[in-house]
Amino acid sequence: MDQLSNERIGVFNAAQLLGVRVSELKEALRLGTDLRGHPPPKPLVKGAGSTGTLMLFRLGDVMDLAEKIGRDHR
């Protein structure tokens, strides 16, 4: 799992794994606010790509947060 946790995923996949809308994740990052009661994962890459809106996250960080969010909603 360690190698897998270092894989990079985009904002769309990160939002899917977290069970939130892309706009909700982007807003939490932009405003520096919590996402469902927890700090959002920090992007490894932000503002890349041809449009300057690409964000990449470490899969392990996203999965850790997804687990926390899931525990809160049990």
Helices and strands as residue ranges (DSSP letters): H 2-5, E 8-10, H 11-18, H 22-31, E 45-48, E 54-58, H 59-72
